[in-house]
């Protein structure tokens, strides 16, 4: 078959779609970049916000218009939460819930059964090499599901209880990425910090990262989102190894203790600040990014002002700002004090503006510095070479002119002008 793959939403969705690509390629199927060329189109959907659910529906209709003869397969959180609505969309021939997502390639081609690297199996010996989409960073799913009950979050409903992959399976997959020439892997999960708990390993993520540092030679290891209450004792000491990237994404969600309690978040302003201070004490040049929700039910102007003040005091390198979106099946959707759309949009606008100021300030602190950069994409060319973009170890996006052989390479770059979205750079000779 010719198969077009597309994903929206989180890095976990990205990891899943890339795994599907490798499984299908291992079975002899072609992954095509254009939906119009495909026999089958797989869309891995998201439902974290109402906008994400709309995107899933919009993309499905767009794919059908581009290729009316293709079968569209919907999977992911929107397909799980609204299977009947998903099935009714034009061109949809199959809806695969999250519980069956790992088996999706087998549903399309049962002949893959002998070789497919299923999530809950022991490590397999044959798999297509990573790199189906030509990326320089490999996304490795180490965990799925969540046992928290944050009142705003529909993910627990969509993905179920937390469950972890076996440590040896993850080490083997990262080893394959390294053998394929990847410069970096990103460990992903719905609730990454809970890794190993269901396997009886309360310090599981620390043990996993230590094993990857010891038993693989992948040049760079990065963590995706990590809940602030899930950091084991001694975790930050692992960053003594320079292969572990100095970047942490710690979702705050609100800078008000009262709002945090209504969200059922298991942290407070003081605890979060202590965690960030401890991380910065152990990890030089650390970049800390976060998620913050604006307009949670009952959020007062004073509570939102607390969030702005607190976020500025922490000094985040990047803020992902979201307007609160009621999700069916969550406690917050039933709460009194729902905030109007215009108020949510205005608060989100203010938070985005603050985030841009903080990003610019963080980047300005590195003007003239030299940092290692993993080069990922060439966006054009001029008389001096290709126009490259990549990321520093502490997740600053850098643009520079360089030779044609930089893909997946890590080189030193002298950082130049700071901008909100990143920095210019000059590749060190």
Secondary structure as GFF3:
##gff-version 3
##sequence-region A 1 429
A	DSSP	beta_strand	2	7	.	.	.	ID=ss1
A	DSSP	alpha_helix	11	26	.	.	.	ID=ss2
A	DSSP	beta_strand	30	31	.	.	.	ID=ss3
A	DSSP	three_ten_helix	35	37	.	.	.	ID=ss4
A	DSSP	beta_strand	40	45	.	.	.	ID=ss5
A	DSSP	alpha_helix	50	66	.	.	.	ID=ss6
A	DSSP	beta_strand	71	76	.	.	.	ID=ss7
A	DSSP	alpha_helix	77	81	.	.	.	ID=ss8
A	DSSP	alpha_helix	83	87	.	.	.	ID=ss9
A	DSSP	beta_strand	92	96	.	.	.	ID=ss10
A	DSSP	three_ten_helix	98	103	.	.	.	ID=ss11
A	DSSP	alpha_helix	104	108	.	.	.	ID=ss12
A	DSSP	three_ten_helix	110	114	.	.	.	ID=ss13
A	DSSP	beta_strand	137	141	.	.	.	ID=ss14
A	DSSP	beta_strand	143	144	.	.	.	ID=ss15
A	DSSP	alpha_helix	155	159	.	.	.	ID=ss16
A	DSSP	beta_strand	163	164	.	.	.	ID=ss17
A	DSSP	alpha_helix	167	179	.	.	.	ID=ss18
A	DSSP	beta_strand	184	188	.	.	.	ID=ss19
A	DSSP	three_ten_helix	192	194	.	.	.	ID=ss20
A	DSSP	three_ten_helix	197	199	.	.	.	ID=ss21
A	DSSP	alpha_helix	204	215	.	.	.	ID=ss22
A	DSSP	beta_strand	220	223	.	.	.	ID=ss23
A	DSSP	three_ten_helix	235	240	.	.	.	ID=ss24
A	DSSP	beta_strand	247	249	.	.	.	ID=ss25
A	DSSP	alpha_helix	257	263	.	.	.	ID=ss26
A	DSSP	alpha_helix	269	282	.	.	.	ID=ss27
A	DSSP	beta_strand	287	294	.	.	.	ID=ss28
A	DSSP	alpha_helix	301	314	.	.	.	ID=ss29
A	DSSP	beta_strand	318	323	.	.	.	ID=ss30
A	DSSP	three_ten_helix	332	334	.	.	.	ID=ss31
A	DSSP	alpha_helix	341	364	.	.	.	ID=ss32
A	DSSP	beta_strand	370	382	.	.	.	ID=ss33
A	DSSP	beta_strand	385	392	.	.	.	ID=ss34
A	DSSP	beta_strand	397	402	.	.	.	ID=ss35
A	DSSP	beta_strand	410	418	.	.	.	ID=ss36
A	DSSP	beta_strand	423	427	.	.	.	ID=ss37
###
